[in-house]
Amino acid sequence: MIDRRPAVIVRCAGVADVIAAVKFARAHGMVVAVRGAGHNVAGTSMCDDGLVIDLSAMKGIRVEPQTRTARVEPGVTWAEFGHELQAFGLAATGGFVGTTGVAGLTLGGGLGWMVRKHGLALDNLLSADVVTADGDFLTASDSAHADLFWGLRGAGGNFGIVTSFEFRVHPAGTVLAGMVMHPLSRGRDALRFWRDFESAAPEEVTNGALVFTAPAGLPLPEGLQREPIVGLGGVYAGSLEEGTRACRPLREFGPPAVDMFQPMPYSAAQTMADFLWPRGFLNYWKSSFLKSLSDEAIDTIVDFCAKAPSPRTVVVLEHNGDGAMSRVAEDATAFGHRGWRFNFLITSVWTDAAETEANVRWTREFWDAMQPFLAEAVYVNYLNEVSDENMRAAYGRKYERLAKLKARYDPTNFFSQNANIKPAAVAAGG
């Protein structure tokens, strides 16, 4: 979906290259885009005729098991980070899909398989090394450049280029993870059960509900190959004995056509859904938090999923609230909307460009039908399109504070190719 042609791509090997690239672009008046792992669906890591600062080769990871901290460079994916942490029985909270970049996900929020137990990725960020729009280098934390550190945690791409992230990490080791599967013909009952199960689930459980069609090669009973599947599951980040007990109702309801829950390393759990979102396909997404997951909302989801034009499309319901994320004060970080329990996401995915119109039309019709159930609040990392309206929906009443912070650290909007917040003077017409 994205076909942009930059004039220059700088493949940075370290901080010195990032500083040089920023100063070069500023000296020559060039538009700048910043690329981490290149996962962003809106395509903001590319620009036309400008300069792309590509950080994907910066893959340094250092784990400190004694202090349960880790440092990560901006080209690292969650799968790569998880692989290193697993050697020490540790895990970072962030990432439902292993191919997602640590940098982009963290700077916009950081939902993942331990969000209910340990919060967002940005809630576990201890410090960040930043190259600013002037090419200066500084370290932001609660005790240094605290205003910048506040803004980085939720709107980070607007204020500089983070060249190193310092995280708090957590014991994990082996977890109970996987999903149960039901045919869409039983999807209404399955999703209603999942909704009610989640309302009482312990914080060690972070689960989602997916509606998808089994890709070729997934070993499933023949009946599940012929219609969309409702998959319910995720990760229990605690003792296997307690996890088995806590997840038993979910695994017994129906009963499901397939039960794929099993003990596995957390690093494996972090990549278990990767097959649903392969690189190189066409994508069009719509997302918002839900006011509530009502029976009517579930009926709408099932009805539209039954007529999805592409078998690669995945519809996602996330239960992120009622846990650690919700206990962080709303004003503690720039991230918006900690109070919503459920997040709704349509990821339309297809392979043939000739089918683009049909898939985009279906997605928009589905989105329109869901409007009665959606909050005026979005998760910035899921935005398919960047607009001022979307930014205000992402940050709510924090937007004005962010615009003032942008004016302090990037008054000319040098970092504009992102989920962009305009500097206060620009926003006011100055």
Stockholm file with secondary structure:
# STOCKHOLM 1.0

chainA/1-430         MIDRRPAVIVRCAGVADVIAAVKFARAHGMVVAVRGAGHNVAGTSMCDDGLVIDLSAMKGIRVEPQTRTARVEPGVTWAEFGHELQAFGLAATGGFVGTTGVAGLTLGGGLGWMVRKHGLALDNLLSADVVTADGDFLTASDSAHADLFWGLRGAGGNFGIVTSFEFRVHPAGTVLAGMVMHPLSRGRDALRFWRDFESAAPEEVTNGALVFTAPAGLPLPEGLQREPIVGLGGVYAGSLEEGTRACRPLREFGPPAVDMFQPMPYSAAQTMADFLWPRGFLNYWKSSFLKSLSDEAIDTIVDFCAKAPSPRTVVVLEHNGDGAMSRVAEDATAFGHRGWRFNFLITSVWTDAAETEANVRWTREFWDAMQPFLAEAVYVNYLNEVSDENMRAAYGRKYERLAKLKARYDPTNFFSQNANIKPAAVAAGG
#=GR chainA/1-430 SS CCCCCCSEEEECCSHHHHHHHHHHHHHTTCCEEEESSSCCTTCTTCCSSSEEEECTTCCCEEEETTTTEEEECTTCBHHHHHHHHHTTTEECSCBSSTTSBHHHHHHHCCCBTTHHHHCCTGGGEEEEEEECTTSCEEEEESSSSHHHHHHHHHHGGGTCEEEEEEEECEECSEEEEEEEEEEGGGHHHHHHHHHHHHHTCCTTEEEEEEEECCCTTCCCCGGGGSSCEEEEEEEECSCHHHHHHHHHHHHHSSCCSEECCEEEEHHHHTTTTGGGSCTTSEEEEEEEEBSCCCHHHHHHHHHHHTTCSCTTCEEEEEECCSSHHHHSCTTSSSCCCCCCSEEEEEEEEESCGGGHHHHHHHHHHHHHHHGGGBCSCCCGGGCSSCCHHHHHHHHGGGHHHHHHHHHHHCTTCSSCBSSCCCCHHHHTTC
#=GC SS_cons         CCCCCCSEEEECCSHHHHHHHHHHHHHTTCCEEEESSSCCTTCTTCCSSSEEEECTTCCCEEEETTTTEEEECTTCBHHHHHHHHHTTTEECSCBSSTTSBHHHHHHHCCCBTTHHHHCCTGGGEEEEEEECTTSCEEEEESSSSHHHHHHHHHHGGGTCEEEEEEEECEECSEEEEEEEEEEGGGHHHHHHHHHHHHHTCCTTEEEEEEEECCCTTCCCCGGGGSSCEEEEEEEECSCHHHHHHHHHHHHHSSCCSEECCEEEEHHHHTTTTGGGSCTTSEEEEEEEEBSCCCHHHHHHHHHHHTTCSCTTCEEEEEECCSSHHHHSCTTSSSCCCCCCSEEEEEEEEESCGGGHHHHHHHHHHHHHHHGGGBCSCCCGGGCSSCCHHHHHHHHGGGHHHHHHHHHHHCTTCSSCBSSCCCCHHHHTTC
//
